[in-house]
Amino acid sequence: MSPENRQAVLAPAAAHKFELIGRISSGLAHELNGPIGIAMGFAELAKEAIDGAGQPELDSVTTSKVRGYLDMIETASLRARNLSRGIWSFAKAEPGTTENIDMVEVLQSVQLLTAPAVKVAQIDVAQREDASGAGEVISYADAALCQQILVELILASPQSIPGGGLVVWQVAYLDGGPVQIDLTTEPWNDEPTSEWEVPEYVRESFKDMGGTITGATPVTVNSPTGEPDQELTGWKVTATLPAANSE
């Protein structure tokens, strides 16, 4: 593809970038209140435990309590740091570089970014359990463009599952080497749904990377709530990308 045509493909993605950053930031700002509140609360408990000991050296029970509080502070702080780093990385990433990338890693970053934003619509984002347990799936693609496209698709999912539910992702190698990405919505209930839209520039972007993406198709899924014999209608989007470049 010529530089002019490639620019025509990337221009719509760039136009959508700032809107996506705003939507992600809103969700992350709300989500950060959780780990920050946890860190502050357990820091206060740790101080109270130390002050209540009343002796230079803490007894074993108090020491165990304080260590537990500090572990909770560390866990909450790491989550807050990962969330803030995720939005920073997304904001500064620029499409245009094609290289071998781990699509599992890309989708994990997409999950981190989008989960807080869609939580307000009672939607969770999760990886489908894979019997193969593949730790990585390498494709020759544009990491920044893939991440942005997948973020946009998941942020658009609430229109297709207005009653809430799951967006489940899965990535695996196809026979012959290409990589396949499946995104499936699994509604909590049988409220009427609208089609999960795939923008035209998304199709062109995958085509530019040597891949494909389907329009959303209705699929029958089992109820995520675990109710027996209950089948609901979700939506599925499937994309393919080239295999890793061996050069």
ROSE-4610 file (N, C-alpha, C; in Angstrom, 1 decimal, always signed):
// ROSE-4610
residu = [M/M/M/S/S/S/P/P/P/E/E/E/N/N/N/R/R/R/Q/Q/Q/A/A/A/V/V/V/L/L/L/A/A/A/P/P/P/A/A/A/A/A/A/A/A/A/H/H/H/K/K/K/F/F/F/E/E/E/L/L/L/I/I/I/G/G/G/R/R/R/I/I/I/S/S/S/S/S/S/G/G/G/L/L/L/A/A/A/H/H/H/E/E/E/L/L/L/N/N/N/G/G/G/P/P/P/I/I/I/G/G/G/I/I/I/A/A/A/M/M/M/G/G/G/F/F/F/A/A/A/E/E/E/L/L/L/A/A/A/K/K/K/E/E/E/A/A/A/I/I/I/D/D/D/G/G/G/A/A/A/G/G/G/Q/Q/Q/P/P/P/E/E/E/L/L/L/D/D/D/S/S/S/V/V/V/T/T/T/T/T/T/S/S/S/K/K/K/V/V/V/R/R/R/G/G/G/Y/Y/Y/L/L/L/D/D/D/M/M/M/I/I/I/E/E/E/T/T/T/A/A/A/S/S/S/L/L/L/R/R/R/A/A/A/R/R/R/N/N/N/L/L/L/S/S/S/R/R/R/G/G/G/I/I/I/W/W/W/S/S/S/F/F/F/A/A/A/K/K/K/A/A/A/E/E/E/P/P/P/G/G/G/T/T/T/T/T/T/E/E/E/N/N/N/I/I/I/D/D/D/M/M/M/V/V/V/E/E/E/V/V/V/L/L/L/Q/Q/Q/S/S/S/V/V/V/Q/Q/Q/L/L/L/L/L/L/T/T/T/A/A/A/P/P/P/A/A/A/V/V/V/K/K/K/V/V/V/A/A/A/Q/Q/Q/I/I/I/D/D/D/V/V/V/A/A/A/Q/Q/Q/R/R/R/E/E/E/D/D/D/A/A/A/S/S/S/G/G/G/A/A/A/G/G/G/E/E/E/V/V/V/I/I/I/S/S/S/Y/Y/Y/A/A/A/D/D/D/A/A/A/A/A/A/L/L/L/C/C/C/Q/Q/Q/Q/Q/Q/I/I/I/L/L/L/V/V/V/E/E/E/L/L/L/I/I/I/L/L/L/A/A/A/S/S/S/P/P/P/Q/Q/Q/S/S/S/I/I/I/P/P/P/G/G/G/G/G/G/G/G/G/L/L/L/V/V/V/V/V/V/W/W/W/Q/Q/Q/V/V/V/A/A/A/Y/Y/Y/L/L/L/D/D/D/G/G/G/G/G/G/P/P/P/V/V/V/Q/Q/Q/I/I/I/D/D/D/L/L/L/T/T/T/T/T/T/E/E/E/P/P/P/W/W/W/N/N/N/D/D/D/E/E/E/P/P/P/T/T/T/S/S/S/E/E/E/W/W/W/E/E/E/V/V/V/P/P/P/E/E/E/Y/Y/Y/V/V/V/R/R/R/E/E/E/S/S/S/F/F/F/K/K/K/D/D/D/M/M/M/G/G/G/G/G/G/T/T/T/I/I/I/T/T/T/G/G/G/A/A/A/T/T/T/P/P/P/V/V/V/T/T/T/V/V/V/N/N/N/S/S/S/P/P/P/T/T/T/G/G/G/E/E/E/P/P/P/D/D/D/Q/Q/Q/E/E/E/L/L/L/T/T/T/G/G/G/W/W/W/K/K/K/V/V/V/T/T/T/A/A/A/T/T/T/L/L/L/P/P/P/A/A/A/A/A/A/N/N/N/S/S/S/E/E/E]
num = [1/1/1/2/2/2/3/3/3/4/4/4/5/5/5/6/6/6/7/7/7/8/8/8/9/9/9/10/10/10/11/11/11/12/12/12/13/13/13/14/14/14/15/15/15/16/16/16/17/17/17/18/18/18/19/19/19/20/20/20/21/21/21/22/22/22/23/23/23/24/24/24/25/25/25/26/26/26/27/27/27/28/28/28/29/29/29/30/30/30/31/31/31/32/32/32/33/33/33/34/34/34/35/35/35/36/36/36/37/37/37/38/38/38/39/39/39/40/40/40/41/41/41/42/42/42/43/43/43/44/44/44/45/45/45/46/46/46/47/47/47/48/48/48/49/49/49/50/50/50/51/51/51/52/52/52/53/53/53/54/54/54/55/55/55/56/56/56/57/57/57/58/58/58/59/59/59/60/60/60/61/61/61/62/62/62/63/63/63/64/64/64/65/65/65/66/66/66/67/67/67/68/68/68/69/69/69/70/70/70/71/71/71/72/72/72/73/73/73/74/74/74/75/75/75/76/76/76/77/77/77/78/78/78/79/79/79/80/80/80/81/81/81/82/82/82/83/83/83/84/84/84/85/85/85/86/86/86/87/87/87/88/88/88/89/89/89/90/90/90/91/91/91/92/92/92/93/93/93/94/94/94/95/95/95/96/96/96/97/97/97/98/98/98/99/99/99/100/100/100/101/101/101/102/102/102/103/103/103/104/104/104/105/105/105/106/106/106/107/107/107/108/108/108/109/109/109/110/110/110/111/111/111/112/112/112/113/113/113/114/114/114/115/115/115/116/116/116/117/117/117/118/118/118/119/119/119/120/120/120/121/121/121/122/122/122/123/123/123/124/124/124/125/125/125/126/126/126/127/127/127/128/128/128/129/129/129/130/130/130/131/131/131/132/132/132/133/133/133/134/134/134/135/135/135/136/136/136/137/137/137/138/138/138/139/139/139/140/140/140/141/141/141/142/142/142/143/143/143/144/144/144/145/145/145/146/146/146/147/147/147/148/148/148/149/149/149/150/150/150/151/151/151/152/152/152/153/153/153/154/154/154/155/155/155/156/156/156/157/157/157/158/158/158/159/159/159/160/160/160/161/161/161/162/162/162/163/163/163/164/164/164/165/165/165/166/166/166/167/167/167/168/168/168/169/169/169/170/170/170/171/171/171/172/172/172/173/173/173/174/174/174/175/175/175/176/176/176/177/177/177/178/178/178/179/179/179/180/180/180/181/181/181/182/182/182/183/183/183/184/184/184/185/185/185/186/186/186/187/187/187/188/188/188/189/189/189/190/190/190/191/191/191/192/192/192/193/193/193/194/194/194/195/195/195/196/196/196/197/197/197/198/198/198/199/199/199/200/200/200/201/201/201/202/202/202/203/203/203/204/204/204/205/205/205/206/206/206/207/207/207/208/208/208/209/209/209/210/210/210/211/211/211/212/212/212/213/213/213/214/214/214/215/215/215/216/216/216/217/217/217/218/218/218/219/219/219/220/220/220/221/221/221/222/222/222/223/223/223/224/224/224/225/225/225/226/226/226/227/227/227/228/228/228/229/229/229/230/230/230/231/231/231/232/232/232/233/233/233/234/234/234/235/235/235/236/236/236/237/237/237/238/238/238/239/239/239/240/240/240/241/241/241/242/242/242/243/243/243/244/244/244/245/245/245/246/246/246/247/247/247]
x = [+0.8/+0.0/+0.9/+0.5/+1.3/+1.2/+2.2/+2.1/+0.8/+0.4/-0.9/-2.1/-2.2/-3.3/-3.2/-2.0/-1.9/-2.3/-2.0/-2.4/-3.9/-4.5/-6.0/-6.6/-5.9/-6.4/-6.2/-5.1/-4.7/-5.5/-5.8/-6.4/-7.7/-8.7/-9.8/-9.5/-8.5/-8.1/-7.6/-6.8/-6.3/-7.4/-8.4/-9.6/-10.3/-10.4/-11.1/-10.3/-9.0/-8.1/-8.5/-8.7/-8.9/-10.3/-11.3/-12.5/-12.4/-11.6/-11.4/-10.6/-9.6/-8.9/-9.8/-10.7/-11.6/-12.5/-13.0/-13.9/-13.2/-12.0/-11.2/-10.8/-10.4/-10.0/-11.1/-12.3/-13.4/-13.6/-13.5/-13.7/-12.5/-11.3/-10.1/-10.1/-10.5/-10.6/-11.5/-12.6/-13.5/-12.9/-12.3/-11.7/-10.6/-9.8/-8.6/-9.1/-10.3/-10.7/-10.7/-10.9/-11.0/-9.6/-8.6/-7.3/-6.7/-7.0/-6.5/-7.1/-8.4/-9.2/-8.7/-8.4/-7.9/-6.5/-5.6/-4.3/-4.4/-5.2/-5.4/-6.0/-7.0/-7.6/-6.7/-6.0/-5.1/-3.8/-3.4/-2.3/-2.7/-4.0/-4.5/-4.5/-5.0/-5.1/-3.7/-2.7/-1.3/-0.8/-1.1/-0.6/-1.3/-2.6/-3.3/-2.8/-2.4/-1.9/-0.5/+0.3/+1.6/+1.4/+0.6/+0.4/-0.2/-1.1/-1.8/-0.9/+0.2/+1.1/+1.7/+2.0/+2.5/+3.8/+4.6/+5.9/+6.9/+8.2/+9.1/+9.1/+9.0/+9.0/+7.5/+7.0/+5.6/+5.6/+4.5/+4.3/+3.9/+3.9/+3.8/+2.4/+1.4/+0.0/-0.1/+0.4/+0.4/+1.3/+2.4/+3.3/+2.6/+1.9/+1.2/+0.1/-0.6/-1.6/-1.0/+0.0/+0.6/+1.1/+1.8/+2.3/+1.1/+0.0/-1.2/-1.7/-1.8/-2.2/-1.3/+0.0/+1.0/+0.9/+0.6/+0.4/-0.8/-1.8/-3.0/-2.7/-1.9/-1.5/-0.7/+0.2/+1.1/+0.2/-0.7/-1.5/-2.4/-3.0/-3.8/-3.0/-1.8/-0.9/-0.5/-0.2/+0.3/-0.9/-2.1/-3.2/-3.4/-3.3/-3.4/-2.3/-1.1/+0.0/-0.2/-0.7/-0.9/-2.0/-3.0/-4.1/-3.6/-2.8/-2.3/-1.3/-0.5/+0.5/-0.2/-1.3/-2.0/-2.6/-3.2/-3.7/-2.6/-1.5/-0.4/+0.2/+0.4/+0.9/+0.0/-1.3/-2.3/-2.3/-2.2/-2.2/-1.1/+0.1/+1.3/+1.6/+0.9/+1.2/+0.8/+1.6/+1.3/+1.3/+0.2/+0.1/+1.1/+1.5/+2.4/+3.6/+3.8/+4.9/+4.4/+4.8/+4.4/+5.6/+5.3/+6.4/+5.7/+6.6/+6.1/+5.6/+4.3/+3.8/+3.0/+2.9/+2.2/+0.8/-0.2/-1.6/-2.2/-1.7/-2.3/-2.0/-0.8/-0.4/-1.2/-1.4/-2.2/-3.6/-4.2/-5.6/-5.7/-4.7/-4.6/-4.6/-3.9/-3.8/-5.2/-5.8/-7.1/-8.1/-8.1/-9.0/-8.8/-7.5/-7.2/-7.8/-7.7/-8.1/-9.6/-10.3/-11.7/-12.6/-12.1/-13.0/-13.6/-12.8/-13.4/-14.5/-14.3/-15.2/-16.5/-16.5/-17.8/-18.5/-17.8/-18.3/-19.6/-19.7/-20.8/-22.1/-21.9/-23.0/-23.2/-22.6/-22.7/-22.2/-21.0/-20.3/-18.9/-18.5/-17.2/-16.5/-15.2/-14.3/-13.4/-13.4/-12.6/-12.0/-11.0/-10.4/-11.1/-11.4/-12.0/-11.0/-11.4/-10.5/-10.1/-8.8/-8.3/-7.6/-8.1/-7.5/-6.0/-5.7/-4.3/-3.4/-3.9/-3.1/-2.0/-2.2/-1.1/-0.7/+0.5/+1.0/+1.2/+1.5/+1.6/+1.2/+0.7/+0.3/+0.9/+1.9/+2.7/+2.1/+1.9/+1.4/+2.3/+2.4/+3.1/+2.1/+2.0/+0.9/+1.4/+0.5/+0.7/+0.1/+0.9/+0.5/-0.4/+0.0/-0.8/-2.2/-2.2/-3.4/-4.4/-3.8/-4.6/-5.2/-4.4/-4.9/-6.1/-5.9/-6.9/-8.2/-8.1/-9.3/-10.0/-9.3/-10.0/-10.6/-9.9/-10.5/-11.8/-11.8/-13.0/-14.2/-13.9/-14.9/-15.5/-14.7/-15.2/-16.0/-15.5/-16.3/-17.6/-17.8/-19.1/-20.0/-19.5/-20.3/-21.6/-21.6/-22.9/-24.1/-24.0/-25.2/-25.8/-24.9/-25.4/-25.8/-25.5/-26.0/-26.4/-27.6/-28.0/-28.4/-28.6/-28.9/-27.7/-26.5/-25.2/-24.8/-23.6/-23.1/-21.6/-21.1/-19.6/-19.2/-18.0/-17.3/-16.1/-16.1/-15.1/-14.2/-12.9/-12.0/-11.1/-10.7/-9.9/-9.0/-7.7/-6.8/-6.1/-5.9/-5.2/-4.7/-3.8/-3.2/-4.2/-4.4/-5.2/-4.2/-4.7/-3.9/-3.2/-2.0/-1.3/-0.6/-0.8/-0.1/-0.8/-1.8/-2.5/-3.0/-3.3/-3.8/-5.3/-6.1/-7.5/-7.9/-8.6/-9.1/-10.6/-11.2/-12.7/-13.1/-14.1/-14.7/-16.2/-16.7/-18.1/-18.8/-20.0/-20.7/-21.7/-21.7/-22.6/-23.5/-24.8/-25.7/-26.1/-26.4/-26.9/-28.3/-29.1/-30.5/-30.9/-32.2/-32.7/-33.3/-32.8/-33.2/-32.9/-33.8/-33.5/-32.1/-31.5/-30.1/-30.1/-29.1/-28.8/-27.5/-27.3/-26.1/-24.8/-23.8/-22.5/-21.8/-21.7/-21.2/-19.7/-19.2/-17.8/-17.6/-16.9/-16.7/-16.0/-16.2/-15.6/-14.1/-13.6/-12.2/-11.5/-12.2/-11.7/-11.4/-12.4/-12.2/-11.0/-10.8/-9.7/-8.4/-8.4/-7.2/-6.7/-7.6/-7.2/-6.7/-7.4/-7.0/-5.6/-5.3/-4.0/-2.9/-3.2/-2.2/-2.2/-2.9/-2.9/-3.9/-4.9/-5.8/-7.2/-8.2/-9.6/-10.4/-11.6/-12.5/-13.9/-14.7/-16.1/-16.9/-18.1/-19.2/-19.7/-20.3/-20.9/-22.0/-22.0/-23.0/-23.6/-25.0/-25.6/-25.2/-25.0/-24.6/-25.4/-25.7/-26.3/-25.3/-25.5/-24.5/-25.2/-24.5/-25.1/-25.2/-26.1/-26.2/-25.0/-24.4/-23.2/-23.5/-24.8/-25.3/-25.3/-25.2/-25.1/-26.5/-27.5/-28.9/-29.0/-29.4/-29.4/-30.4/-29.9/-30.8/-31.2/-30.6/-30.9/-30.0/-30.5/-29.7/-30.1/-29.1/-29.3/-28.6/-28.9/-28.3/-27.3/-26.1/-25.0/-24.5/-23.4/-22.8/-21.3/-20.8/-19.5/-18.8/-17.6/-16.7/-15.5/-15.1/-13.8/-12.9/-11.6/-10.6/-9.4/-8.7/-7.5/-6.4/-5.2/-4.0/-2.9/-1.9/-0.8/+0.0/+0.6/+1.5/+2.7/+3.5/+4.8/+5.7/+6.5/+7.4/+8.7/+9.2/+10.4/+11.7/+11.6/+12.8/+13.5]
y = [-1.2/+0.0/+1.2/+2.2/+3.4/+4.2/+5.1/+6.0/+6.8/+7.3/+8.1/+7.3/+6.0/+5.2/+4.8/+4.5/+4.2/+5.3/+6.6/+7.7/+7.9/+7.5/+7.6/+6.6/+5.4/+4.4/+4.9/+5.5/+5.9/+7.2/+8.0/+9.3/+9.1/+8.2/+8.1/+7.6/+6.7/+6.2/+7.3/+8.2/+9.4/+10.3/+10.4/+11.3/+10.7/+9.4/+8.7/+8.7/+8.9/+8.6/+9.5/+10.8/+11.7/+11.4/+11.0/+10.6/+9.4/+8.4/+7.2/+7.5/+8.3/+8.7/+9.3/+10.1/+10.8/+9.7/+8.8/+7.8/+6.8/+6.5/+5.6/+6.3/+7.6/+8.4/+8.5/+8.7/+8.8/+7.6/+6.4/+5.2/+4.9/+5.2/+5.0/+5.9/+7.2/+8.1/+7.6/+7.0/+6.4/+5.2/+4.3/+3.1/+3.3/+4.4/+4.7/+5.0/+5.5/+5.8/+4.5/+3.3/+2.1/+1.8/+1.6/+1.3/+2.4/+3.6/+4.7/+4.7/+4.4/+4.3/+3.2/+2.0/+0.9/+1.2/+1.8/+2.1/+3.1/+4.1/+5.0/+4.4/+3.5/+2.8/+1.9/+1.1/+0.1/+0.8/+1.9/+2.7/+3.2/+3.6/+4.1/+3.0/+1.8/+0.6/+0.2/+0.3/-0.1/+0.9/+2.2/+3.1/+2.9/+2.6/+2.3/+1.1/+0.0/-1.2/-0.9/-0.1/+0.2/+1.0/+2.0/+2.9/+2.1/+1.2/+0.4/-0.6/-0.9/-2.0/-1.5/-0.2/+0.4/-0.1/-0.6/-1.1/-1.0/-0.9/-0.7/-1.8/-3.0/-4.2/-4.7/-4.9/-5.4/-6.9/-7.3/-8.7/-9.4/-10.7/-11.4/-11.2/-11.1/-10.9/-9.5/-8.5/-7.1/-7.1/-7.7/-7.7/-8.4/-9.5/-10.1/-9.2/-8.5/-7.6/-6.5/-5.9/-4.8/-5.3/-6.5/-7.0/-7.2/-7.7/-7.9/-6.6/-5.6/-4.2/-3.7/-3.9/-3.4/-4.1/-5.4/-6.2/-5.6/-5.3/-4.7/-3.4/-2.6/-1.3/-1.4/-2.4/-2.6/-3.1/-4.0/-4.5/-3.4/-2.6/-1.5/-0.5/-0.2/+0.8/+0.3/-1.0/-1.5/-1.5/-1.7/-1.6/-0.2/+0.8/+2.2/+2.6/+2.1/+2.4/+1.8/+0.5/-0.1/+0.6/+1.0/+1.7/+3.1/+3.8/+5.1/+4.9/+3.9/+3.6/+3.1/+2.4/+1.9/+3.1/+4.1/+5.2/+6.0/+6.2/+7.0/+6.3/+5.0/+4.2/+4.3/+4.2/+4.3/+5.7/+6.7/+8.1/+8.4/+7.9/+8.3/+7.3/+6.1/+5.2/+5.7/+5.6/+6.1/+5.0/+4.7/+3.7/+4.0/+3.0/+3.2/+2.3/+1.5/+0.5/-0.9/-1.7/-3.1/-4.0/-4.8/-5.7/-6.9/-7.9/-9.0/-8.5/-8.8/-8.4/-9.6/-9.6/-10.6/-10.1/-10.8/-10.4/-10.6/-11.6/-11.9/-10.6/-10.1/-9.0/-7.7/-7.6/-6.4/-6.5/-7.7/-7.8/-7.7/-8.1/-7.9/-6.4/-5.6/-4.2/-3.5/-4.1/-3.6/-3.8/-5.0/-5.4/-4.4/-4.1/-3.2/-1.8/-1.3/+0.0/+0.1/-0.9/-0.8/-1.3/-2.2/-2.7/-1.6/-0.6/+0.4/+1.2/+1.5/+2.3/+1.7/+0.3/-0.4/-0.9/-0.8/-1.3/-0.6/+0.7/+1.5/+1.0/+0.3/-0.3/-1.8/-2.1/-3.5/-4.5/-4.2/-5.1/-5.4/-6.6/-7.1/-7.5/-7.4/-7.8/-8.9/-10.1/-11.2/-12.0/-12.7/-13.7/-15.0/-15.6/-16.9/-18.0/-18.8/-19.9/-20.8/-21.0/-21.7/-23.0/-24.1/-25.4/-25.5/-24.8/-24.9/-24.1/-23.1/-22.3/-21.5/-21.1/-20.4/-19.1/-19.0/-17.8/-16.6/-16.9/-15.8/-16.2/-15.3/-15.6/-14.4/-14.7/-13.7/-13.4/-12.2/-11.7/-10.6/-10.5/-9.4/-8.3/-7.3/-6.3/-5.0/-4.0/-2.7/-2.7/-2.8/-2.9/-1.8/-0.5/+0.6/+0.7/+0.3/+0.3/-0.8/-2.0/-3.1/-2.7/-2.2/-1.8/-0.8/+0.2/+1.3/+0.7/-0.1/-0.7/-1.6/-2.4/-3.3/-2.5/-1.5/-0.6/+0.0/+0.5/+1.1/+0.1/-1.1/-2.2/-2.5/-2.6/-3.0/-1.9/-0.6/+0.5/+0.7/+0.1/+0.2/-1.0/-1.9/-3.1/-2.8/-1.8/-1.6/-1.5/-1.0/-0.8/-2.2/-3.2/-4.5/-5.4/-5.0/-5.7/-4.7/-4.1/-3.0/-3.4/-4.7/-5.2/-5.7/-5.4/-5.8/-7.2/-7.6/-8.9/-9.0/-9.8/-10.0/-9.7/-9.2/-9.2/-10.1/-11.2/-12.3/-12.3/-12.3/-12.3/-13.6/-14.0/-15.2/-15.0/-15.4/-15.3/-16.6/-17.0/-18.3/-18.4/-19.3/-19.6/-20.4/-20.1/-20.9/-21.9/-22.9/-23.8/-23.0/-23.1/-22.4/-21.2/-20.8/-19.7/-18.4/-18.0/-16.7/-16.7/-15.6/-15.4/-15.0/-15.6/-15.3/-14.7/-13.6/-12.9/-13.0/-13.6/-13.6/-12.7/-11.9/-11.0/-11.4/-11.8/-12.3/-11.6/-11.1/-10.5/-11.6/-11.7/-12.7/-11.9/-11.7/-10.9/-11.6/-10.8/-11.4/-11.8/-11.2/-11.5/-11.4/-11.5/-11.5/-10.2/-9.1/-7.8/-7.6/-6.8/-6.6/-6.0/-6.4/-5.9/-5.2/-4.3/-3.7/-4.3/-4.2/-4.8/-4.1/-4.9/-4.5/-4.0/-2.7/-2.1/-2.2/-2.5/-2.5/-1.4/-0.3/+0.9/+0.5/+1.2/+0.9/+1.0/+2.1/+2.3/+1.2/+0.5/-0.7/-1.8/-2.0/-3.0/-2.7/-1.4/-1.0/-1.1/-0.9/-1.0/-2.4/-3.4/-4.8/-5.2/-4.7/-5.1/-4.5/-3.3/-2.7/-3.5/-4.2/-5.0/-6.5/-6.7/-8.0/-9.0/-8.4/-9.3/-9.0/-9.5/-9.3/-9.1/-8.6/-8.6/-8.7/-9.5/-9.7/-8.6/-8.5/-7.7/-8.6/-7.9/-8.7/-9.6/-10.9/-11.8/-12.3/-12.5/-13.0/-14.5/-14.8/-16.1/-16.5/-17.8/-18.3/-18.6/-18.1/-18.3/-18.8/-19.5/-19.9/-18.7/-18.7/-17.6/-17.5/-16.3/-16.2/-16.4/-16.2/-16.4/-17.8/-18.7/-20.2/-20.8/-20.1/-20.7/-21.8/-23.0/-24.2/-24.0/-24.5/-24.5/-23.2/-22.1/-20.8/-20.3/-20.1/-19.7/-18.3/-17.5/-16.1/-15.7/-14.6/-14.2/-13.1/-13.4/-12.4/-12.0/-11.4/-11.0/-11.4/-11.7/-12.2/-11.5/-11.0/-10.4/-11.2/-11.6/-12.4/-11.6/-11.5/-10.9/-11.8/-11.7/-12.4/-11.4/-11.9/-11.1/-12.0/-11.5/-12.4/-13.1/-14.2/-14.9/-14.0/-14.4/-13.8/-13.8/-12.7/-12.6/-13.2/-14.2/-14.9/-14.3/-13.2/-12.5/-11.8]
z = [+0.0/+0.0/+0.0/-0.8/-0.9/+0.4/+0.6/+1.8/+1.9/+0.7/+0.6/+1.0/+0.5/+0.9/+2.4/+2.9/+4.3/+5.2/+4.8/+5.5/+5.5/+4.4/+4.3/+5.3/+5.5/+6.5/+7.9/+8.2/+9.6/+10.0/+9.1/+9.4/+10.3/+9.9/+10.8/+12.2/+12.2/+13.6/+14.4/+13.8/+14.6/+15.0/+14.2/+14.6/+15.8/+15.9/+16.9/+18.2/+18.1/+19.3/+20.5/+20.3/+21.4/+22.1/+21.3/+21.9/+22.7/+22.3/+23.0/+24.3/+24.2/+25.4/+26.5/+26.1/+27.0/+27.6/+26.9/+27.4/+28.4/+28.0/+28.9/+30.2/+30.0/+31.2/+32.2/+31.7/+32.6/+33.5/+32.8/+33.5/+34.5/+34.0/+34.9/+36.1/+35.9/+37.0/+38.1/+37.7/+38.7/+39.3/+38.5/+39.0/+39.9/+39.7/+40.6/+42.0/+42.2/+43.6/+44.4/+43.8/+44.6/+45.2/+44.4/+45.0/+45.9/+45.5/+46.4/+47.7/+47.7/+49.0/+49.8/+49.2/+49.9/+50.5/+49.7/+50.2/+51.4/+51.4/+52.5/+53.7/+53.5/+54.6/+55.4/+54.6/+55.3/+55.8/+55.3/+55.9/+57.2/+57.3/+58.6/+59.6/+59.2/+60.1/+60.5/+59.6/+60.0/+61.1/+60.9/+61.9/+63.3/+63.2/+64.5/+65.2/+64.4/+65.0/+65.6/+65.0/+65.5/+66.8/+66.7/+67.9/+69.1/+68.7/+69.8/+70.5/+69.9/+70.4/+71.8/+71.8/+73.1/+73.5/+72.6/+73.0/+71.8/+72.1/+70.9/+69.9/+70.4/+69.5/+69.5/+68.3/+68.1/+68.4/+69.0/+69.2/+67.9/+67.8/+66.6/+65.9/+66.8/+66.2/+65.5/+66.2/+65.6/+64.4/+64.4/+63.3/+62.1/+62.3/+61.2/+60.6/+61.5/+61.1/+60.2/+60.7/+59.9/+58.6/+58.6/+57.3/+56.3/+56.8/+56.0/+55.4/+56.3/+55.8/+54.7/+55.0/+54.0/+52.7/+52.7/+51.5/+50.7/+51.4/+50.7/+50.1/+50.8/+50.3/+49.0/+49.1/+47.9/+46.7/+47.0/+45.9/+45.3/+46.1/+45.6/+44.9/+45.4/+44.7/+43.4/+43.3/+42.0/+41.0/+41.4/+40.5/+40.0/+40.9/+40.5/+39.5/+39.8/+38.9/+37.5/+37.5/+36.2/+35.4/+36.1/+35.4/+34.8/+35.6/+35.1/+34.0/+34.1/+33.0/+31.8/+31.9/+30.7/+29.9/+30.6/+29.8/+29.2/+29.9/+29.4/+28.2/+28.2/+27.1/+25.9/+26.2/+25.1/+24.4/+25.2/+24.7/+23.9/+24.2/+23.4/+22.3/+22.2/+21.1/+19.8/+18.8/+17.5/+16.5/+15.8/+14.7/+13.6/+12.9/+11.8/+11.7/+12.8/+12.8/+12.8/+11.8/+11.8/+12.2/+13.1/+13.7/+14.3/+14.8/+15.5/+16.9/+17.2/+18.5/+19.1/+20.4/+21.2/+21.3/+20.6/+20.7/+22.0/+22.7/+24.1/+24.9/+24.8/+25.6/+25.2/+23.9/+23.4/+24.0/+23.9/+24.4/+25.9/+26.7/+28.1/+28.4/+27.6/+27.8/+27.5/+26.4/+26.0/+27.2/+27.7/+28.9/+30.0/+30.4/+31.5/+31.2/+30.0/+29.6/+29.6/+29.0/+28.8/+29.9/+30.8/+31.8/+32.7/+33.2/+34.0/+33.3/+32.0/+31.2/+31.0/+30.7/+30.5/+31.7/+32.8/+34.1/+34.5/+34.1/+34.4/+33.7/+32.6/+31.9/+32.3/+33.4/+34.0/+33.0/+32.5/+31.5/+32.0/+32.0/+32.4/+31.1/+31.1/+30.0/+30.6/+29.9/+30.4/+29.2/+29.5/+28.6/+28.7/+27.5/+27.6/+28.0/+28.9/+29.3/+28.1/+27.9/+26.7/+27.2/+26.7/+27.1/+26.7/+25.7/+25.2/+26.1/+26.8/+27.7/+27.1/+25.8/+25.1/+25.8/+26.2/+26.9/+26.0/+24.7/+23.7/+22.4/+21.6/+20.2/+19.4/+18.6/+17.9/+16.5/+16.2/+14.8/+14.3/+13.0/+12.4/+12.1/+13.0/+12.8/+13.5/+13.5/+14.1/+15.5/+16.5/+17.9/+18.3/+18.0/+18.4/+17.7/+16.4/+15.7/+16.2/+16.4/+16.9/+18.3/+19.1/+20.5/+20.4/+19.5/+19.4/+18.8/+17.8/+17.2/+18.2/+18.9/+19.9/+21.1/+21.5/+22.5/+22.0/+20.8/+20.3/+20.1/+19.7/+19.6/+20.9/+22.0/+23.3/+23.9/+23.7/+24.2/+23.5/+22.3/+21.6/+22.0/+22.8/+23.1/+23.9/+24.8/+25.6/+24.7/+23.5/+22.7/+22.3/+22.2/+21.8/+23.0/+24.2/+25.4/+26.4/+26.2/+27.1/+28.5/+28.7/+30.0/+30.8/+30.2/+30.8/+30.4/+30.8/+30.5/+30.4/+29.5/+29.4/+27.9/+27.8/+26.5/+26.7/+26.0/+26.2/+24.9/+25.2/+24.1/+24.1/+22.9/+22.8/+21.6/+21.6/+20.5/+20.4/+19.2/+18.9/+17.5/+17.3/+15.9/+15.1/+13.9/+12.9/+12.2/+11.7/+10.9/+9.7/+9.6/+8.6/+9.1/+10.4/+11.0/+11.3/+10.5/+10.9/+12.3/+12.8/+14.2/+14.1/+14.9/+15.0/+16.3/+16.3/+17.5/+17.5/+18.5/+18.7/+19.8/+19.5/+20.6/+20.6/+21.7/+21.9/+23.0/+22.8/+23.9/+24.4/+25.7/+26.4/+27.4/+27.0/+27.8/+29.1/+30.1/+31.3/+31.2/+30.3/+30.2/+28.8/+28.5/+27.1/+26.7/+27.3/+26.8/+25.3/+24.6/+23.1/+22.9/+21.9/+21.6/+20.3/+20.1/+18.8/+18.2/+16.9/+16.3/+16.9/+17.1/+17.5/+16.2/+16.1/+14.8/+14.7/+13.5/+13.2/+12.2/+12.6/+11.6/+10.4/+9.3/+8.0/+8.1/+8.9/+8.9/+9.6/+10.5/+11.2/+10.2/+9.3/+8.3/+7.4/+7.0/+6.2/+6.9/+8.2/+9.0/+9.1/+9.3/+9.3/+7.9/+6.9/+5.5/+5.3/+5.7/+5.5/+6.2/+7.3/+8.0/+7.5/+6.4/+5.8/+6.5/+7.2/+7.9/+7.5/+8.2/+7.9/+9.2/+9.2/+10.3/+9.8/+10.5/+10.1/+10.7/+10.1/+10.8/+12.0/+12.9/+14.1/+13.6/+14.0/+13.7/+15.0/+15.0/+16.2/+16.5/+17.8/+18.2/+19.4/+19.6/+20.8/+21.8/+23.0/+24.1/+25.3/+26.2/+27.4/+28.4/+29.3/+30.2/+31.1/+31.2/+32.1/+33.5/+33.9/+35.3/+35.7/+34.7/+35.1/+35.2/+34.8/+34.9/+33.9/+34.3/+33.4/+32.3/+31.1/+29.9/+29.4/+29.9/+29.4/+28.3/+27.1/+26.0/+25.6/+25.4/+25.0/+23.7/+23.1/+21.9/+22.1/+21.7/+21.8/+20.4/+20.4/+19.1/+19.0/+17.9/+17.7/+16.6/+16.8/+15.8/+15.7/+14.5/+14.4/+13.4/+13.9/+13.1/+12.9/+11.8/+11.5/+11.3/+11.6/+11.4/+10.9/+10.2/+9.6/+10.8/+10.4/+11.3/+11.5/+12.5/+12.8/+11.6/+11.4/+10.4/+10.8/+10.1/+10.5/+10.1/+9.3/+8.8/+10.0]
